[in-house]
Amino acid sequence: MCGIVGYIGENNAADVLLGGLKRLEYRGYDSAGICMLDGGELHTERSVGKVQDLADKVYQNLPENIIQATRLGVAHTRWATHGEPSEENAHPHLDQSGRVALVHNGIIENYKEIRQRLTAAGHSFKSQTDSEVLAHLIGAYYGENGDFLQAVCGALNQVEGTFGIAALCLDQPDCVVVARRGSPIVVGLGHNETIVASDAAAIIAHTDQVIYLDDDDVALLKRDDVDLRNIHNVPVSRDVARIEWDARAAEKDGYDHFMLKEIFEQADSLCNTFRGRLDVKQGTAILSGLNLTPREMADIQKVLLIACGTSLHAAMLGKYYFEDLADLCTDVEPAAEFRYRNPIVHARDLAVAISQSGETADTLAAVREAMNKGARVTGLCNVVGSTIARETGTGVYLHAGPEIGVASTKAFTSQMMVLMMMALKFGRGRRLSIQKGLEIIKEIERTPELVAKTLELNQHIAGIAKKYHYVRDFFFIGRGYLYPVALEGALKLKEISYIHAEGYHAAELKHGPIALLEPDVPVLALACDVPGKDKLLGNVEECRARKAPVIGIATEDDEEAVSYLDEVIPVPRTSTLLAPLTAVIAAQLFAYHMARFRGCEIDQPRNLAKSVTVE
Ligand code: G6P
């Protein structure tokens, strides 16, 4: 979703804001804008396209002495919700008087009604956005009482929907006001400077001391002070937290793309996910963040795994883990569906919200719905201090490090790892023996080596991608533990290469989609040597009988599988539990190289955003 940056300090605001926007660009990249205050004037620039287009415009249009003198400003990178990507619709938006500038992430649901009211009072609008309406509303309150903080509070009390905002006012050259409801805002406390952003990636180069705003918090930021209020302008206090990434984690570090870097980080990210969490004496996992006593765990009767997108595919894998290791009945719920139907939830159910960002609007709403229905709710998030992590209050962090590529890779494998460890823990509290628990731990400890071996296939996979990158359609098929990988492999391919790809249970192919197979419609079969392989190879035969070429991700040295396949990606032999890990990494590399050969913008695929904070 959109990215916001705000700055007040002793450095040149243009450089800080544009640098911050570049780090947030993965949140949205259809247009961008900036507004800075200097010498009693607002300097605003907006442009369609990437942050670099905006930066070029700023450095071209603003005289060097002004750029050097700016000490305060707000900036925005947009993923359109209301109004097409255009310069008028790009942020910052100004109020009627031209004194207030606002950047906004989220959706103001009652903006039409407010817009009508303001139009009747003589306001005229330049854009089609809900955000401009909010800028005007703040301006209208400011016109009445001359108190900027009070004006923001007054306006926010009128709006329905979600917002993360940063605003400045021409008459207040020493402050930026920020607020949140449903869209994250992180305030970084630097030395003689305060930098605020939608997420920590834009802040870590400046400071590791941050305050995460809660919903309905408003903050008046000065270069050396933060005055925290709620939207009724009553003081509140929030803890200062420390960001635990190092700034290099948000750099490409020599790789062509963040996605490739993140694929290659997986031996380390998985290690970080399980480090310190394995009990090698009891054959179980140590997940104290779940905050469940053995008795409470034994009392859980059903697990609900709730997520969107790639996290939903991890949830599907989680179902296999919970059912196989913990004998626990498990449902997988697409978050958007869960919140709008009338799900049956009991007090003895454990709802697990899985979200890399911890901000996905549908998942967050589902968390609230499950809480309302009396379930225990826990979160599996990567972003520390994210809304889902904080609202659930309990859970397990992935510790995969910042994921910047829009197509999720390392977060998926860490989600898989956490779900496996959770299932192990629940299993050990139920019927799983200590021996079996210890075997699983040994498997988990082997993952970095398995990942490293799989990554050695990079060039081989690139060679296969080169052969197939021109196709228009692709099918991915799998069974059992490899069925969710078929869905995830197809999702990766369509997200970044724009090839139409469908993931199917291998047995379902013959119930319709097989009609689409032709010589130029290849199939990628997840053919690792795990239970179900024989049946899968039968399905491969069905595809080849329709002359569709079949690429197989298969276990190395599996001669039988090779004899069925046109191309083979030979991944290391693993147990069934870990087969999805090596298979999905091969599928990630395949999608990456397909997109590369097609010349696609891999880290910023069209129409997508990393974190979707609208419904
Ligand atoms: C967006 C992203 C996907 C991601 C999904 C869920 O659609 O483009 O890559 O899987 O949101 O995100 P979450 O942060 O909740 O895991």
Residues whose N, C-alpha, C, O or C-beta is under 5 A from the ligand:
A	BS01	G6P	C308 G309 T310 S311 I354 S355 Q356 S357 G358 T360 V406 A407 S408 L608 A609 K610 V612
